[in-house]
Amino acid sequence: TLVVQDPAADWVENSAPGSASKLVDHEAYAWRSDSWERPGWEYLTVYQAHPNAFAKQNGGTGFDAITQELTGADGYLRSLKTTALLLMPVSEYAMENGWGYNPAFFYAVESSYGGPDALKRLVDACHEHGIAVQVDVVFNHAGTGDNVLWAVAPQSFFRGDTEWGAMINFEHP
């Protein structure tokens, strides 16, 4: 018997083999910014952020540390007059000094950043301050050392390994 995490999980303990998937009740989150409307591209002044960079400065988890920089007394992100926050990839990935470009779980929000509810709190705070949120994504390759799909069926999901990670096999049904 092989026990693995759900590759389509919304949240996992972490990407290490043997860790557990977590259930997320997305209906339980009460959005505060329900009147937010997406602005046009001409409105955007983008600030790109790696969530753990904020956590290293302020402690806590990545998303909550960014939220604090937005809503706190100093309001660093507000002081920049940015109108969009571009988050580097937020999918669960191996933490060996990565920036998120080697995803292990495409649907799970990185556990060290605080998971899906912390991301929701950040988006809510941004929208309450008139700031759009964009997310960088990686769909053409994946990490291999901690990727459950690589471990259980690499030929079905991937088409070889490269220096950037396993290439997705788009030809397989």
N, C-alpha and C positions, 0 to 999 in steps of 0.2 A: 504494500500500500504506500502510495506517495501522497503526502499531505502538503498542499501549497496554498498560498494566498490566492484570492480571487483576482485574476488579472484585470477585471473590470470594476474593481472596488473603488469607491469614492474616497476612501481613507484607509490607510494601513498603519500599523504600529511603526514600521520602518520598512525599508526594502530588503533587509537581510533575510535569507532563506530561513524558514521556520517561524517567522513573525506572523502575527495574525492580521486579518482584514477586520475593519471596523464597519459597523452599520451606521449610516447617517440618515437622520430624519430631516430632510430639507424643508419640510413644511413647518418644523418647530421654530425656525429662525424668523423673528419678527422684523421685517425690513422697515427701517425708519425713513428711507429716502425713496418712497414710492412715487414721487412726482418727478423724478429725474428724467431728463430727455437728453439723448445723445446729441452733442453739438456737431456742426459741420467741421470738416478738416481744416478750414481756414481759421478756426478758433483755437486750434491746438498748439500749445507750447509745451513740448514733451520733456519730462524729467525721467530718465531711466534709472531703475533701482534694482539692486540685488538685496533681497530681504535680510539675509544674514549680515550684510555690511552694517545695517542699522542696529541689528541685535548685538553685534560686537561692540558698538559704541555705547548703547543704552541698556544692555541686558535684556532679558526676556526673549520672546520668540520673534522671528522676523516680521510677520505681519503686524503684530501688536506694537513692535518697536517703531514701525513706519507710522502706524496710526497715532502713536504718541507724538511723533515729530510733526504730525499734521494738526492734532487737536490740542497739544500741550501749550503751556503758557508762552513758550518761545515761538511756537508755530513756524519752525524752520521751513517746512515745505510751503506753507502759505506765504511766507516772506519772499519766496522766489518768484511769486506770481505765475507759477506754472499752472497750466489748465489741463494737463493730462499726465498721469503717472503710468509709465511703461514698466511693468514688472518683467524681469528676466524669467525664464521658464519656471513654472510653479508645480509641474508634475513631480511625483515622488522619484527621487534619484539617489544613487550611491553618493555618500557624503565625503568621499576622499578628495577634498579640496575641489569639488566640482562647482559649476555655476548653474547646473540644471540642464545642461545640453546633452545629457546622457540618461534619458528617462528610463525608469524601470517599470513604472505604472503610468500609463497615459492619462487615466481618469482620476487618479488619487492626487490630492493636494499634498505637497511635501510636508511630512510630519514635523520636521524641525522648524518650519515656518509657523506652526500652530494649527495646521489642518484647515478643513473647509470652513468652519465657523469663524476662525480668525480672519480668513480671507473675506468672508462676508462682512465682518465688522469693518475691515479696511475699506472695502468698496462703499459701504454705507457712509463712512466718515468722509471719504473723498467726494461722494455725490452731495453730501450735506454742505460741503465747502465749494461746490461748483467745479470739481475736478473729475475729469473722465478717467477711466482705468482701462489700460490696454495690457494684454498679456502676450509675451513672446512665446511661440510654441515650436515644438520639434515633432514632426510627423514622418520624417524620412529615415530615421535611424533610432536605435535604442541602445541603452547600456546592456552589457552581457553578464557581468559578474553577479548581478542581483536581480536579473529579469526572469520572472517566472516563465514567460513564454519561451525564452531561450533555453531554460532548463528542461521543459517538458516536451516541446515540439519545435525545435529550431528550424527544421526544413519546411514546416508549414508556414511559419510566420516571418522567417528571415531568409535572405539570399546572400549569405556570407557575412564575414566580419571584416571591418575596416579599422583604420586608426581612430575613427570617430565613433565606432560602435557597429552593431549589427544593422545591416541595411534591410529595410522592410521588403518583404516579398509581395509586391503588388500584383504579380501574375497568378498567385495561388488563390483559389476561390475562398 
